[in-house]
Amino acid sequence: MDDQQISWDEAIGQVSESLEGAVSFEEFCQKVLNVRPSSVKNPKNSIRQRLRYDWRNRLIYLDRNTLLPTRLAMQGVRFAVPLTPQAVKQNLLLIDPAFVGFFDHRTLLKTIKLLDEQGQALPTVLKSFKEKETTPFGDMEVEHSGFELVEWFNSHQAQAGDYVLITIEDWDQRCFRLEYESAHVREQHRAEITAQNQELADLIFEALESERDEGVLASVAVYSAYARMQDPRGYPGDHWMQVIEQDSRMLYDGFMIRYSDWRSLFDMFDEALEESSTVEEAIALSPEQARAVYRFKAAFAFRPGLWRRIEIQGEQTLADFNSILVTAFGHDWDHLGGFWKRVQRGKSKRYRYIDLGTVDPFGGGEGADTPIASIELQPGDILKYVFDFGDWIEHTLTLEEIVEPEEGIEYPHIAAQNEPCYRYCERCKVEGRKTVATWICIDCSDREQRDVLLCEDCLNEEHEDHYTDKILY
């Protein structure tokens, strides 16, 4: 390779800066390869990957095969931010929320340019103040920063509840034009605001649904959403963070946009350990829903040949389901179990899982009292069940059918299981006996680098002090 050859990043940057409109991915790749020839087998994949992780966000996808420079997509975009009492008191245009998402931590605040309604430069002097707030970590003083606009605020007799309308004048230069609007005037545009907000929310959610993972970078989703709006330069809707906050489908975690029911593993542990003092109302079920029998095929996610058929009634709960699954698969009882429902993501073939809650070893937990019928399942639907969050023993629960209960059957119960493929005790085999192995000695298996399988009697005779695990058939 020529030592003087420019990098992929430099080549992508050069081509991006030269574009004057949208371009197909194929054409963009050809332009990049003209600047930086490559001998790799599939250079287009290399370019696509670099675009995916381009922290500068120089290009956005209008669709899977069409690119547009972000500087063109965001030119003239308008949005509104409300003035809080503290912002008015301090004569500040607060950076959060006004400019969140419109520059990253690499952009120096002192490089931002502000203009008034006539296009005249406004001061960009930064000022901070601290305010006591309740945070996830308790009550604490939080520092807020903003641009001090004393004269501009005074000229408009700024009041809390009024708005600053912001227009992106130059994306690369981070130049923003400010307009002042009273709450009364803005309320007269309520229909336009609602329509703009809904369109933006739908496009951001579409970006989330289209993402490979269950979260999308805020910048990626927001920039592409603005680029695809019918009129992002018309009367401004609310700031994108406020739009997401008002939408029940999504949340913003400060970095990613996620589904509103998303919780981290730490959240699940914390919630499972918390004592809840609230009394939830019982979910009303019809008599038909309550008595219906849900027939599931429950299998290990990574060993599907080992399965149990579980039948449980609609009025019975996830606590009941957890209990029968622990029995069916021979789990130790003293761990948490968790349930998730699989749902389709948009019109794609991808899925995500909605958290239904956990069940603790004593039958409590935020999901314990959830009736099976309330989950609104249809035959073919799938639940994920995880036992012991430490070892993460994952199961797939497929609803095969919903049937009428049979007389004389006590639900929930194990209706069937896989044909066992037995393995035999190696010690008994040496002595000429064929005895089904029910235990594996972990200590001996690790030492000998093979499975050491034993029956109950042989285990007790020679491996009593060893770490062992029961074999499930």
N, C-alpha and C positions, 0 to 999 in steps of 0.2 A: 504493500500500500504506500502511496505517495505520502511522505511525511508532511507535505504542505497541504494535504487535502483537508478541507474544512470538516467539522463534526456534523453529525445528523442534526443536532439542535440548531446549529448555525444555518444549515441548509433549509430546514423547516422555517426558521425565522425569516430568512431572506425571501423565500417564496410567499410566506404569509403577508409580509409587508408590501409585496408587489401586486397583490390581488386587489381588484377593484369591484369585485362582486362575488356571488356564489360560484363554486366550481365543483365538478364531480371529483370523487375520491381518486378515480383513475387518472384524471388529468392532473390533479395535485401531485400524485406520486410521480408522474412523468416529469413534472417541473422540478421536483426535488431531486430526482435521479439525473436530470440534466445538469444540476448544480453540483451534485455529489454522486458520481457514478459508484455502483456497488456490484461486487461479484458474488454476493450471497445468493443462495438458491431462491429465496422468496423475499425480496426487499420490501414488498408492499406490507407484509406482516410486521416487519421491523418499524416501518413508518407508522402503521396503525397503532402499535403498542406505544410508541413514543408520543403520539398525539393523546392517547388515553391518559398518560401520566405526565403531561406537560403542565407544570405548575403555573406557568405564565398564562394559561388559558387563552392562547392566541387565536385558536380556531374553535368553532362549535359545529356540531352536526345538526343540519336542518332535518335530515333523515339519515338513514344508515349510509347512504352513498353521496350525500351532498354536504360540502363544507362551506362555511362562511367566516371570514375574519371577525373576531369578536368586536374589534374597533368599529366595524360597519354595523354589526347587529345592535350594538348598544348606543350608537350615535343618536341623540335626540330622545332616548327613553325618558319617560317622566313618571314620577311617583310622589306621594305626599307623606309627610311625617307630622304627627301632632306635637304641639308644644306642651310640656308638662309644667306644673307650677314651679318646680325647681329650676327648669331651663329658663323660664321667664325671669325668675328672681335673679338668676346668675347671668342673664343676658347671653345665654349660650345656645348654639346649635349643636346638640349632643352628637358625638360621633356614633354612638350606639343609641338609637338604631339607624340614624340617617344614612351612614355610609357603610354599614356592615354588608359585606358581600360585593361591594363595588371597588374594593382594593384589598390586598392581602397584607400579611405582616411584613412582607418585604418592601412594601410601598411606604416611604417616609411620609408622615403626616404633613410635614412642612412643604412637600411638593404639591399638595392639593391647592387648586385655584378656585376661588369663589367669585361669582359675578352677581350683581344686582339685576333688577328687572331691565335696566337700560344697557346692560352689558358692561358696566363699570366694575372695576376690581374692588372686592371687599377685603377687609383685613382677615388674615388667617392666623391670628394670635391664639395659641392654645392655652386653655385655662382648665384647672381641675378643681373638684370639690369632693368631699366625702359625705356619705349619707348612710345612716343606719338602715339596714335591710335584713329581712329574714331570708336566709339562703338554705340550701340543702345541708350546709354545715353548721347551721344555727344562726343566731343574730350576730351580725358583724358589720363593721364599717366597710362600705364599698366605694371605691373611687370612680368618679365619672369625669370624662374629659370632653371638651367641645371647643368650638371656635367662638371666641368672644366677639359679639356683633352689637355692641352697645348702641351706636348711632342708628344702625339699621332697625334694631328692635324698637328704639324710641320713635323713629320716624313713622312706624306703623302702629304705635301704641299697642305693642304686643300683649296678648292676654293668653292665659292658660286655656287650652282647648282649641285655640286657633291652629292653623296649619302653615307649614312651609312647603311649597311645591318645588320640587327639585327636577331640573332637566340636565341630562348629561350632554354637555356641549362638545367635549373632546375626550374620548375614552383614553387614548394614549397619554395625554397630558393630565388626566384626572381633573378636568375643568368642569365645574357644576354651576348652573345658573339658578338663583333663588328667586322665588316669588312668594309674596305674603298673601294669605287668604283667610278671611274670618270663618269661624265655624258656621255662621249663618249662611254665608254665600256657598260654602262647600255643601251644606245640607241640601241646597237646591239642586245639586247634581247627584243626588243619592242614587237614582236609577243608573246613571252612567258609571258611578263608582262600583255599584253592585255587579254590573255586567263585566267591568274590567277585572274586578277581583276574582269573579267566578272563572273567567277565561284563563287568567293567570294560574289560578289554583288547579284547574283541570289539566293544563299543560305541564305544570310541575309534577302533578300526580302521574301523568302519563309517562314522564321521564323516569319516575320511580318504578312504575310497573314494568318499564322496558329494560331496566338495569339488571345485569346478571345477578348481583347480590341484592339483599333486602335493604339496601341503603344507597343513596346517590350523593355525591359531593354537591353541596349547596350551590357552588359556583356553576358547575356543569348543568344542573337542572334549571337554575334561574336564568342564566344567560340564554340557553336554548329556548326556554319558554318565552322570554321577551322577543327573541328573534322570530318566533312563530306566531306571535299575537297579530291580530288583524290590524290594530292601530295602537301600538305602544307609545306613539308620540301624540296621541289625542289627549283628552282630559284625563289627568292622572288618577289612577286608583291608589290604594294604600300601598305602603312599603311591603315588599314580598314577605318579610318576617311576620307582619301582622296578618297578611293573607293566609299564611300557613297556620298561624295561631288560631284563626277563626274557622279553619277547615278540620272537621272531625276525622279525616282520613290520614292525616300526616302530623308529624312533629319535627322540630328542628333541634338537634342536640348541641348546637354550637359549632358543628363541623359538617355533619351529614344530615340529610333529610331522610327520615325513616317513617315506617308505618306507625300510626298512633298507638298501636298495641305493643310496640317493641319494648322489650325490657332486656337489660343485660343480665348475665348470669349472677352478678353481684346483687342486682335488684331482686332476683328470685330468691336468693339465699336470705337477704334482709327481710323480705316480706314473709317468708316462711317462718322466720324466727320471731316476728313481731306478734304481740298479743293484740288482737283487734277488739275494741270495746263496742263497735257498732253492731247492731242486730239487723241482719239483712231480711227483707221481706221474702216469704216463700214464693217460689215461682209457681203460678197457677197452671195446672195441666188439666186437659180434658180427661174424662174416664178412659177414652180410647187410647190417648197418648200414654197414660199412666200404666195400663195393663199390657201394651204392646211389647213384644219381645224382640230385642235387637241381637242379631246373630253375627258375631265378629269372628274373623280368623285372625288370631294373634300370633305373631311370629317374631323371632329375633331379627332385627334389621340386617345384621351381617351374617345370619345363619338361617335363611328363610325355610330351610327344610325342617327346622325344629319349630313346630307350631302347636297351638291349642285352639279349639273352637269354643268360644265363650258365649253363653247366652245370658242376657241381663234385661230386666224390664225397664221401661221408660221412666217410671217413678223412682227407680233406684239411682244412686248417685255415683259420682266419681270416687268417693270413698269406698263404696261397695265394689266398684270396678277395680280399684287399686288392690283391695283385699283379695279378690279372686285371682288377679294376675300374679300377685306375690305367691299365692298357693300353687297356681298352675305351673309356674316356672321355678319353683323351689328357692325363691329369694329369701335372704334373711329379712326379718320383719323391720329391723331398726334403722331404716333409711327413708328419705323422702322419695315420693313418686311424683312425676309431673306429666300433664297431658297437654297436647297441642292438636289443633285441627288444621288439616291441610286444605288450602284454598287456592284456586287458580289466580295467577297474576295477570290481570287484563285479558287480552285475547291470545296471549302467548301460550306456549306449552310449558312454561315455568310455573312453579308453585312456591308458596310461602306458608308458614305455620303460625296460626293464631294461638296465643297462650291461653289455655283454659284454666290454669291454676295448678297448685301443688296440693298433695295430701301427705300429712305427716304420719309417723308410725302409729299414732294414737287415734287416727281417723279425723284429725282436725286439718286446718289449712284453708286458704282462700278458695280452693276449688272443691273442697270436700262435699259441700251441700248442693253442688250443681247436679240437677237431674239429667239423666242421659237424654231424655226426650227434648230438653230445652236447648240442646246443642244443635238441633235442626239438621239431622243427618239424613242422607238418602243412600240407598244401596250403591256401593261403589266408592263412597266417601272413605277417607283415610284419616285416622288419628295417629299421632306419634306419642308413644309412652316411654318415659325414661325413668328407670329405677336407679337410685343411688347416684346423685349428681357428681360424686367423687369419681366413681368408676364409670359413670355414664353408660349404663346398660340400656341400649335403645331397642325398642320394639315397634313393629308396624301393626296397627290394628285396622283391618279392612272390614267395613260393614258389608256383609254378604246379602242379607235380606232382613226385612222386618216382618215378623209373623205373629200369629195368635199364640197365647200361652197354652201349654199342654197341662192337662190335669195330673196331679200327683208329682209335679216337678217343682222343686224349691229353687227359686232364682236368687242370685246368679249361680250358674253352675258350669262345669266343664263338660261339654257335650261330646267332644271327640278330640283326638290328637293324632300326630303323625305316627306312621308305622316305625317303631323303634329299630335302630340299627345298632345292635348291642356290640360292646367291646368286652373283652374277657380279662379276668385277673391273671397276671403273668405268673404269680407264685403258684397258684392252683394249677395252671397249665403245665408247669414243670413237674408237678406231682401227678399229672395224668388226669386232672379234673377240669371240667369246663364250667366255670362259675362266672356269672356276669359281674363285671367290675362296676362298682358304684362310687369309687373314689379315685382321685388322682393325687399323688403325693407331689406337692409343688417343690419341696426341698430336694427330693431325689431327682425329680425331672430336671430341675435347674442344674444340678450337679452332673447328671449323666447326659444332659442335652437330648432327652427323649421323654416321651410320656410314660410315666411309671404308674400303671393302672392296677387297682387292688379291689378286692371284695371287702366287706365289712370285717370279717374275721381276721383276714391277713393284715388289714390296717391296724386293728387293735393289738395284734401280736408283735409287730415289728416297727410300726410307724406312729405309735401313739403320741410321741412328743413332737412330731413333724407338723409343718404347716400343710394342710390338705384342703381340697375343694371337692364338693359333691358333683358327680357327673349327672347331667340331665339328658334323658333320652326322649 
